Amino acid sequence: MANKSSKTGASSDTEQRPPQHQDTQPGREALMRPAPVHEQPGARGAGRLEGKVALITGGDSGIGRATAYAFAREGADVMILYLEEDQDARDTAARVEELGRRCEIRRADVGDESACREAVAATMERFGRLDILVNNAAEQHPRESLLDITESQLVATFRTNVFAQFYLTKAALPHLRKSKGASIINTTSVTAYRGSPGLLDYSATKGAVVAFTRSLSQQLAEEGIRVNAVAPGPIWTPLIPATFPPDEVASFGSDTPLGRAGEPWECAGCFVFLASEESSYMTGQTLHPNGGEIING
């Protein structure tokens, strides 16, 4: 779908990268050309998350990987949940450890409630605490018409994108209640705000994430647990070549006002901010790293 703001700024329909496609979701970093950039050049930590423990779903690649690196640089240990991309997960863990923090990786189908409970239990067994939950895992399947969306696709998309956030938050909540300044951060999408006709079910799930974030923030405010969200625009992650045909991948992000797709590190700072005390007076809110598209709502 064309970006609503594509007539302004530096937007361009020119090829941004080589045409490419991956046959399975959520995709693999090692196959991407060029490789996504996960760390802000020259970034230095300031101890903003010192001593905290974060659980990140979809933390093996893309925005999740960049967030894991940024959290580690700020002093947090990390538990990463991922579906099946073992090498990506190992690479992420190795870099977190290079940054001086502990990292555990675990395969998990986050659409299964028992798997979510087991993952949280494993986090507690390994680290002894849980301070930050990042609900980031997602899937998407383009279809030209509502009539093309099968029941199985609809269920699968909601299972991964919405049910998983309920399951993990339920499992994590008793432990987050023991943490002063605990934070839950949910990944939604620009499509929740402006829609996307080719990603009808995906957009609906991301709208649900916004409503979940706002409602849960009100439920937990008295306990001091903050709940916020990040709504990325077009970000160069493995999900993109695993979703779209090669020609669309080549120009992905060119219709934003800034004229390009974002890199994963350009979202990670939003997660650090929302996880840290710098956002202590924010809950129920959404940040929008989207390349300049004006979003209201």
BALOBA-1460 file (C-alpha; in Angstrom, 3 decimals):
// residues 297
<rec num="1" residu="m" x="0.000" y="0.000" z="0.000"/>
<rec num="2" residu="a" x="1.283" y="3.468" z="-0.831"/>
<rec num="3" residu="n" x="2.187" y="5.583" z="2.175"/>
<rec num="4" residu="k" x="-0.352" y="8.304" z="2.889"/>
<rec num="5" residu="s" x="2.410" y="10.909" z="2.977"/>
<rec num="6" residu="s" x="4.282" y="9.740" z="-0.116"/>
<rec num="7" residu="k" x="3.747" y="12.999" z="-2.018"/>
<rec num="8" residu="t" x="5.932" y="14.979" z="0.373"/>
<rec num="9" residu="g" x="9.469" y="14.986" z="1.701"/>
<rec num="10" residu="a" x="12.155" y="12.751" z="0.244"/>
<rec num="11" residu="s" x="9.913" y="9.898" z="-0.877"/>
<rec num="12" residu="s" x="11.018" y="7.942" z="-3.928"/>
<rec num="13" residu="d" x="9.896" y="4.846" z="-5.799"/>
<rec num="14" residu="t" x="13.432" y="3.938" z="-6.789"/>
<rec num="15" residu="e" x="14.991" y="0.597" z="-5.963"/>
<rec num="16" residu="q" x="16.408" y="0.610" z="-2.438"/>
<rec num="17" residu="r" x="18.026" y="-2.843" z="-2.409"/>
<rec num="18" residu="p" x="18.336" y="-5.946" z="-4.626"/>
<rec num="19" residu="p" x="15.055" y="-7.752" z="-5.360"/>
<rec num="20" residu="q" x="14.827" y="-10.799" z="-3.084"/>
<rec num="21" residu="h" x="12.383" y="-13.204" z="-1.495"/>
<rec num="22" residu="q" x="12.358" y="-15.853" z="1.223"/>
<rec num="23" residu="d" x="9.850" y="-18.686" z="1.141"/>
<rec num="24" residu="t" x="9.182" y="-19.111" z="4.858"/>
<rec num="25" residu="q" x="8.265" y="-16.772" z="7.705"/>
<rec num="26" residu="p" x="9.480" y="-15.124" z="9.825"/>
<rec num="27" residu="g" x="12.568" y="-15.131" z="7.589"/>
<rec num="28" residu="r" x="16.306" y="-15.316" z="8.199"/>
<rec num="29" residu="e" x="18.765" y="-12.486" z="8.628"/>
<rec num="30" residu="a" x="21.657" y="-14.336" z="6.972"/>
<rec num="31" residu="l" x="19.837" y="-14.354" z="3.620"/>
<rec num="32" residu="m" x="19.133" y="-10.614" z="3.506"/>
<rec num="33" residu="r" x="21.020" y="-8.247" z="1.203"/>
<rec num="34" residu="p" x="21.993" y="-5.814" z="2.515"/>
<rec num="35" residu="a" x="22.030" y="-7.016" z="6.104"/>
<rec num="36" residu="p" x="19.879" y="-4.987" z="8.507"/>
<rec num="37" residu="v" x="21.703" y="-2.601" z="10.825"/>
<rec num="38" residu="h" x="20.939" y="-3.424" z="14.453"/>
<rec num="39" residu="e" x="23.209" y="-1.069" z="16.360"/>
<rec num="40" residu="q" x="23.360" y="2.687" z="16.213"/>
<rec num="41" residu="p" x="26.820" y="3.667" z="15.003"/>
<rec num="42" residu="g" x="28.885" y="4.958" z="17.906"/>
<rec num="43" residu="a" x="26.212" y="4.186" z="20.499"/>
<rec num="44" residu="r" x="27.254" y="4.090" z="24.143"/>
<rec num="45" residu="g" x="25.225" y="2.892" z="27.081"/>
<rec num="46" residu="a" x="24.368" y="4.985" z="30.134"/>
<rec num="47" residu="g" x="23.229" y="2.264" z="32.530"/>
<rec num="48" residu="r" x="19.569" y="3.099" z="32.067"/>
<rec num="49" residu="l" x="18.520" y="-0.558" z="32.495"/>
<rec num="50" residu="e" x="21.298" y="-1.668" z="34.828"/>
<rec num="51" residu="g" x="20.468" y="-4.913" z="36.663"/>
<rec num="52" residu="k" x="17.134" y="-5.443" z="34.927"/>
<rec num="53" residu="v" x="15.965" y="-8.563" z="33.076"/>
<rec num="54" residu="a" x="13.974" y="-8.392" z="29.841"/>
<rec num="55" residu="l" x="12.044" y="-11.058" z="27.947"/>
<rec num="56" residu="i" x="11.767" y="-10.293" z="24.217"/>
<rec num="57" residu="t" x="9.673" y="-12.310" z="21.770"/>
<rec num="58" residu="g" x="10.960" y="-12.414" z="18.221"/>
<rec num="59" residu="g" x="14.284" y="-11.344" z="19.690"/>
<rec num="60" residu="d" x="16.435" y="-13.365" z="17.306"/>
<rec num="61" residu="s" x="16.289" y="-10.856" z="14.438"/>
<rec num="62" residu="g" x="15.012" y="-7.527" z="13.208"/>
<rec num="63" residu="i" x="13.548" y="-5.091" z="15.718"/>
<rec num="64" residu="g" x="13.721" y="-7.702" z="18.473"/>
<rec num="65" residu="r" x="17.449" y="-8.249" z="17.931"/>
<rec num="66" residu="a" x="18.158" y="-4.530" z="17.829"/>
<rec num="67" residu="t" x="16.194" y="-4.100" z="21.053"/>
<rec num="68" residu="a" x="18.137" y="-6.917" z="22.720"/>
<rec num="69" residu="y" x="21.424" y="-5.217" z="21.795"/>
<rec num="70" residu="a" x="20.219" y="-1.830" z="23.003"/>
<rec num="71" residu="f" x="18.941" y="-3.282" z="26.287"/>
<rec num="72" residu="a" x="22.243" y="-5.095" z="26.843"/>
<rec num="73" residu="r" x="24.204" y="-1.913" z="26.180"/>
<rec num="74" residu="e" x="22.099" y="-0.230" z="28.872"/>
<rec num="75" residu="g" x="22.820" y="-3.007" z="31.394"/>
<rec num="76" residu="a" x="19.966" y="-5.517" z="31.055"/>
<rec num="77" residu="d" x="20.155" y="-9.298" z="30.798"/>
<rec num="78" residu="v" x="17.933" y="-10.782" z="28.100"/>
<rec num="79" residu="m" x="15.771" y="-13.841" z="27.478"/>
<rec num="80" residu="i" x="15.009" y="-14.242" z="23.782"/>
<rec num="81" residu="l" x="12.075" y="-16.272" z="22.479"/>
<rec num="82" residu="y" x="12.059" y="-17.264" z="18.815"/>
<rec num="83" residu="l" x="10.216" y="-19.693" z="16.550"/>
<rec num="84" residu="e" x="12.861" y="-21.746" z="14.729"/>
<rec num="85" residu="e" x="15.683" y="-19.526" z="13.453"/>
<rec num="86" residu="d" x="18.429" y="-21.133" z="15.556"/>
<rec num="87" residu="q" x="21.439" y="-19.486" z="13.924"/>
<rec num="88" residu="d" x="19.911" y="-16.020" z="14.113"/>
<rec num="89" residu="a" x="19.172" y="-16.594" z="17.801"/>
<rec num="90" residu="r" x="22.701" y="-17.827" z="18.519"/>
<rec num="91" residu="d" x="24.190" y="-14.822" z="16.724"/>
<rec num="92" residu="t" x="22.026" y="-12.465" z="18.767"/>
<rec num="93" residu="a" x="22.976" y="-14.141" z="22.047"/>
<rec num="94" residu="a" x="26.664" y="-14.003" z="21.173"/>
<rec num="95" residu="r" x="26.516" y="-10.248" z="20.577"/>
<rec num="96" residu="v" x="24.557" y="-9.617" z="23.791"/>
<rec num="97" residu="e" x="27.271" y="-11.483" z="25.676"/>
<rec num="98" residu="e" x="29.960" y="-9.463" z="23.874"/>
<rec num="99" residu="l" x="28.213" y="-6.403" z="25.256"/>
<rec num="100" residu="g" x="28.761" y="-7.805" z="28.733"/>
<rec num="101" residu="r" x="25.329" y="-9.141" z="29.612"/>
<rec num="102" residu="r" x="23.795" y="-12.579" z="30.024"/>
<rec num="103" residu="c" x="21.508" y="-13.929" z="27.320"/>
<rec num="104" residu="e" x="19.340" y="-17.039" z="27.143"/>
<rec num="105" residu="i" x="17.638" y="-18.191" z="23.941"/>
<rec num="106" residu="r" x="14.600" y="-20.436" z="23.771"/>
<rec num="107" residu="r" x="12.450" y="-21.824" z="20.990"/>
<rec num="108" residu="a" x="8.783" y="-21.119" z="21.651"/>
<rec num="109" residu="d" x="5.530" y="-20.973" z="19.731"/>
<rec num="110" residu="v" x="4.169" y="-17.921" z="21.520"/>
<rec num="111" residu="g" x="0.678" y="-18.638" z="20.221"/>
<rec num="112" residu="d" x="0.570" y="-21.575" z="22.632"/>
<rec num="113" residu="e" x="-0.282" y="-20.563" z="26.202"/>
<rec num="114" residu="s" x="1.593" y="-23.423" z="27.832"/>
<rec num="115" residu="a" x="4.731" y="-22.495" z="25.867"/>
<rec num="116" residu="c" x="4.432" y="-18.945" z="27.175"/>
<rec num="117" residu="r" x="4.091" y="-20.110" z="30.769"/>
<rec num="118" residu="e" x="7.121" y="-22.369" z="30.349"/>
<rec num="119" residu="a" x="9.164" y="-19.553" z="28.813"/>
<rec num="120" residu="v" x="8.450" y="-17.215" z="31.701"/>
<rec num="121" residu="a" x="9.275" y="-19.999" z="34.180"/>
<rec num="122" residu="a" x="12.575" y="-20.569" z="32.361"/>
<rec num="123" residu="t" x="13.334" y="-16.856" z="32.567"/>
<rec num="124" residu="m" x="12.792" y="-16.876" z="36.310"/>
<rec num="125" residu="e" x="14.881" y="-20.019" z="36.732"/>
<rec num="126" residu="r" x="17.778" y="-18.531" z="34.764"/>
<rec num="127" residu="f" x="17.714" y="-14.925" z="35.974"/>
<rec num="128" residu="g" x="15.589" y="-14.887" z="39.134"/>
<rec num="129" residu="r" x="13.569" y="-11.830" z="38.150"/>
<rec num="130" residu="l" x="11.648" y="-10.201" z="35.312"/>
<rec num="131" residu="d" x="11.386" y="-6.434" z="34.867"/>
<rec num="132" residu="i" x="10.583" y="-5.828" z="31.204"/>
<rec num="133" residu="l" x="8.337" y="-7.723" z="28.788"/>
<rec num="134" residu="v" x="8.569" y="-6.930" z="25.070"/>
<rec num="135" residu="n" x="5.750" y="-8.528" z="23.052"/>
<rec num="136" residu="n" x="7.276" y="-8.231" z="19.590"/>
<rec num="137" residu="a" x="6.710" y="-11.476" z="17.609"/>
<rec num="138" residu="a" x="4.342" y="-11.252" z="14.626"/>
<rec num="139" residu="e" x="3.409" y="-12.723" z="11.270"/>
<rec num="140" residu="q" x="1.693" y="-11.311" z="8.174"/>
<rec num="141" residu="h" x="0.310" y="-12.762" z="4.936"/>
<rec num="142" residu="p" x="-0.713" y="-10.379" z="2.116"/>
<rec num="143" residu="r" x="-4.014" y="-11.067" z="0.350"/>
<rec num="144" residu="e" x="-5.678" y="-8.905" z="-2.292"/>
<rec num="145" residu="s" x="-9.217" y="-9.520" z="-1.068"/>
<rec num="146" residu="l" x="-11.040" y="-10.310" z="2.150"/>
<rec num="147" residu="l" x="-12.394" y="-13.334" z="0.277"/>
<rec num="148" residu="d" x="-8.850" y="-14.714" z="-0.004"/>
<rec num="149" residu="i" x="-8.274" y="-14.841" z="3.759"/>
<rec num="150" residu="t" x="-8.869" y="-18.379" z="4.954"/>
<rec num="151" residu="e" x="-9.994" y="-19.328" z="8.428"/>
<rec num="152" residu="s" x="-6.641" y="-20.954" z="9.110"/>
<rec num="153" residu="q" x="-4.722" y="-17.806" z="8.116"/>
<rec num="154" residu="l" x="-7.000" y="-15.592" z="10.206"/>
<rec num="155" residu="v" x="-6.603" y="-17.785" z="13.275"/>
<rec num="156" residu="a" x="-2.838" y="-18.099" z="12.826"/>
<rec num="157" residu="t" x="-2.335" y="-14.340" z="12.482"/>
<rec num="158" residu="f" x="-4.419" y="-13.506" z="15.542"/>
<rec num="159" residu="r" x="-2.830" y="-16.353" z="17.487"/>
<rec num="160" residu="t" x="0.701" y="-15.032" z="16.948"/>
<rec num="161" residu="n" x="0.001" y="-11.303" z="16.987"/>
<rec num="162" residu="v" x="-2.695" y="-10.966" z="19.664"/>
<rec num="163" residu="f" x="-3.250" y="-14.129" z="21.690"/>
<rec num="164" residu="a" x="0.480" y="-14.422" z="22.375"/>
<rec num="165" residu="q" x="0.538" y="-10.984" z="23.976"/>
<rec num="166" residu="f" x="-2.291" y="-11.998" z="26.313"/>
<rec num="167" residu="y" x="-0.627" y="-15.323" z="27.153"/>
<rec num="168" residu="l" x="2.830" y="-13.930" z="27.861"/>
<rec num="169" residu="t" x="1.571" y="-10.963" z="29.824"/>
<rec num="170" residu="k" x="-0.599" y="-13.233" z="31.977"/>
<rec num="171" residu="a" x="2.370" y="-15.493" z="32.685"/>
<rec num="172" residu="a" x="4.745" y="-12.587" z="33.353"/>
<rec num="173" residu="l" x="2.452" y="-10.417" z="35.466"/>
<rec num="174" residu="p" x="3.021" y="-12.090" z="38.873"/>
<rec num="175" residu="h" x="6.765" y="-11.546" z="38.431"/>
<rec num="176" residu="l" x="6.490" y="-8.020" z="37.036"/>
<rec num="177" residu="r" x="4.502" y="-7.087" z="40.135"/>
<rec num="178" residu="k" x="7.635" y="-7.751" z="42.203"/>
<rec num="179" residu="s" x="9.716" y="-5.328" z="40.138"/>
<rec num="180" residu="k" x="9.805" y="-1.623" z="40.899"/>
<rec num="181" residu="g" x="9.210" y="0.262" z="37.660"/>
<rec num="182" residu="a" x="8.191" y="-2.775" z="35.599"/>
<rec num="183" residu="s" x="7.379" y="-2.136" z="31.956"/>
<rec num="184" residu="i" x="5.402" y="-3.950" z="29.259"/>
<rec num="185" residu="i" x="6.064" y="-2.847" z="25.675"/>
<rec num="186" residu="n" x="3.947" y="-4.144" z="22.788"/>
<rec num="187" residu="t" x="4.867" y="-3.870" z="19.123"/>
<rec num="188" residu="t" x="1.964" y="-2.640" z="17.015"/>
<rec num="189" residu="s" x="2.269" y="-1.070" z="13.527"/>
<rec num="190" residu="v" x="1.589" y="1.987" z="11.434"/>
<rec num="191" residu="t" x="-1.070" y="-0.167" z="9.735"/>
<rec num="192" residu="a" x="-3.156" y="-0.051" z="12.930"/>
<rec num="193" residu="y" x="-3.621" y="3.675" z="12.355"/>
<rec num="194" residu="r" x="-3.968" y="4.059" z="8.587"/>
<rec num="195" residu="g" x="-4.951" y="0.534" z="7.548"/>
<rec num="196" residu="s" x="-3.534" y="-1.602" z="4.777"/>
<rec num="197" residu="p" x="-5.877" y="-3.186" z="2.216"/>
<rec num="198" residu="g" x="-3.405" y="-5.941" z="1.368"/>
<rec num="199" residu="l" x="-2.780" y="-6.798" z="5.030"/>
<rec num="200" residu="l" x="-6.342" y="-6.749" z="6.311"/>
<rec num="201" residu="d" x="-6.031" y="-9.358" z="9.066"/>
<rec num="202" residu="y" x="-2.555" y="-8.186" z="10.105"/>
<rec num="203" residu="s" x="-3.778" y="-4.597" z="10.404"/>
<rec num="204" residu="a" x="-6.715" y="-5.776" z="12.494"/>
<rec num="205" residu="t" x="-4.381" y="-7.570" z="14.889"/>
<rec num="206" residu="k" x="-2.230" y="-4.482" z="15.247"/>
<rec num="207" residu="g" x="-5.308" y="-2.396" z="15.999"/>
<rec num="208" residu="a" x="-6.141" y="-4.939" z="18.680"/>
<rec num="209" residu="v" x="-2.649" y="-4.498" z="20.139"/>
<rec num="210" residu="v" x="-3.254" y="-0.751" z="20.481"/>
<rec num="211" residu="a" x="-6.541" y="-1.371" z="22.305"/>
<rec num="212" residu="f" x="-4.899" y="-4.040" z="24.489"/>
<rec num="213" residu="t" x="-2.093" y="-1.631" z="25.377"/>
<rec num="214" residu="r" x="-4.423" y="1.207" z="26.299"/>
<rec num="215" residu="s" x="-6.811" y="-0.960" z="28.303"/>
<rec num="216" residu="l" x="-4.122" y="-2.901" z="30.171"/>
<rec num="217" residu="s" x="-2.299" y="0.336" z="31.030"/>
<rec num="218" residu="q" x="-5.392" y="1.537" z="32.865"/>
<rec num="219" residu="q" x="-5.806" y="-1.786" z="34.635"/>
<rec num="220" residu="l" x="-2.204" y="-1.823" z="35.903"/>
<rec num="221" residu="a" x="-1.577" y="1.876" z="36.510"/>
<rec num="222" residu="e" x="-2.337" y="1.702" z="40.234"/>
<rec num="223" residu="e" x="0.281" y="-1.044" z="40.572"/>
<rec num="224" residu="g" x="2.951" y="1.091" z="38.940"/>
<rec num="225" residu="i" x="3.365" y="-1.208" z="35.949"/>
<rec num="226" residu="r" x="3.562" y="0.838" z="32.762"/>
<rec num="227" residu="v" x="2.195" y="-0.491" z="29.459"/>
<rec num="228" residu="n" x="3.131" y="1.230" z="26.209"/>
<rec num="229" residu="a" x="3.596" y="0.384" z="22.534"/>
<rec num="230" residu="v" x="5.795" y="1.073" z="19.526"/>
<rec num="231" residu="a" x="4.230" y="1.358" z="16.055"/>
<rec num="232" residu="p" x="6.985" y="0.962" z="13.461"/>
<rec num="233" residu="g" x="6.552" y="1.934" z="9.865"/>
<rec num="234" residu="p" x="8.531" y="0.160" z="7.117"/>
<rec num="235" residu="i" x="11.592" y="-1.369" z="8.805"/>
<rec num="236" residu="w" x="14.111" y="-3.602" z="7.003"/>
<rec num="237" residu="t" x="13.649" y="-6.928" z="8.837"/>
<rec num="238" residu="p" x="13.496" y="-10.596" z="7.728"/>
<rec num="239" residu="l" x="9.702" y="-10.470" z="7.728"/>
<rec num="240" residu="i" x="9.800" y="-8.201" z="4.658"/>
<rec num="241" residu="p" x="11.506" y="-10.534" z="2.131"/>
<rec num="242" residu="a" x="9.549" y="-13.402" z="3.719"/>
<rec num="243" residu="t" x="6.273" y="-11.568" z="3.012"/>
<rec num="244" residu="f" x="6.433" y="-9.628" z="-0.241"/>
<rec num="245" residu="p" x="7.456" y="-10.388" z="-3.855"/>
<rec num="246" residu="p" x="10.949" y="-9.347" z="-4.996"/>
<rec num="247" residu="d" x="9.915" y="-6.164" z="-6.795"/>
<rec num="248" residu="e" x="8.064" y="-4.837" z="-3.747"/>
<rec num="249" residu="v" x="10.982" y="-5.734" z="-1.496"/>
<rec num="250" residu="a" x="13.343" y="-3.786" z="-3.756"/>
<rec num="251" residu="s" x="11.429" y="-0.519" z="-3.249"/>
<rec num="252" residu="f" x="10.160" y="-1.225" z="0.277"/>
<rec num="253" residu="g" x="10.028" y="1.966" z="2.335"/>
<rec num="254" residu="s" x="10.671" y="4.309" z="-0.582"/>
<rec num="255" residu="d" x="7.211" y="5.887" z="-0.235"/>
<rec num="256" residu="t" x="7.850" y="7.384" z="3.214"/>
<rec num="257" residu="p" x="8.514" y="11.120" z="3.577"/>
<rec num="258" residu="l" x="12.130" y="10.272" z="4.463"/>
<rec num="259" residu="g" x="12.356" y="8.232" z="1.268"/>
<rec num="260" residu="r" x="13.668" y="4.957" z="2.694"/>
<rec num="261" residu="a" x="12.942" y="2.042" z="4.993"/>
<rec num="262" residu="g" x="14.170" y="2.315" z="8.549"/>
<rec num="263" residu="e" x="16.837" y="0.127" z="10.105"/>
<rec num="264" residu="p" x="16.007" y="-1.961" z="13.201"/>
<rec num="265" residu="w" x="18.244" y="0.182" z="15.422"/>
<rec num="266" residu="e" x="16.094" y="3.176" z="14.591"/>
<rec num="267" residu="c" x="13.244" y="1.529" z="16.526"/>
<rec num="268" residu="a" x="15.310" y="0.132" z="19.393"/>
<rec num="269" residu="g" x="15.712" y="3.487" z="21.107"/>
<rec num="270" residu="c" x="11.943" y="3.696" z="21.503"/>
<rec num="271" residu="f" x="11.958" y="0.428" z="23.439"/>
<rec num="272" residu="v" x="14.854" y="1.556" z="25.642"/>
<rec num="273" residu="f" x="13.052" y="4.805" z="26.434"/>
<rec num="274" residu="l" x="9.795" y="3.023" z="27.316"/>
<rec num="275" residu="a" x="11.635" y="0.434" z="29.429"/>
<rec num="276" residu="s" x="13.599" y="3.042" z="31.394"/>
<rec num="277" residu="e" x="12.749" y="5.541" z="34.095"/>
<rec num="278" residu="e" x="12.919" y="8.291" z="31.468"/>
<rec num="279" residu="s" x="9.325" y="7.379" z="30.555"/>
<rec num="280" residu="s" x="8.107" y="7.020" z="34.144"/>
<rec num="281" residu="y" x="5.171" y="9.388" z="33.508"/>
<rec num="282" residu="m" x="4.009" y="7.589" z="30.359"/>
<rec num="283" residu="t" x="1.580" y="4.683" z="30.132"/>
<rec num="284" residu="g" x="-0.987" y="3.700" z="27.512"/>
<rec num="285" residu="q" x="0.996" y="5.566" z="24.856"/>
<rec num="286" residu="t" x="2.460" y="4.653" z="21.455"/>
<rec num="287" residu="l" x="5.669" y="5.850" z="19.810"/>
<rec num="288" residu="h" x="5.844" y="6.079" z="16.002"/>
<rec num="289" residu="p" x="9.217" y="5.440" z="14.297"/>
<rec num="290" residu="n" x="7.739" y="5.408" z="10.805"/>
<rec num="291" residu="g" x="9.814" y="7.576" z="8.492"/>
<rec num="292" residu="g" x="7.721" y="10.703" z="8.862"/>
<rec num="293" residu="e" x="4.142" y="9.609" z="8.238"/>
<rec num="294" residu="i" x="1.760" y="11.823" z="10.251"/>
<rec num="295" residu="i" x="-0.367" y="9.608" z="12.483"/>
<rec num="296" residu="n" x="-3.306" y="10.732" z="14.608"/>
<rec num="297" residu="g" x="-5.143" y="8.599" z="17.114"/>
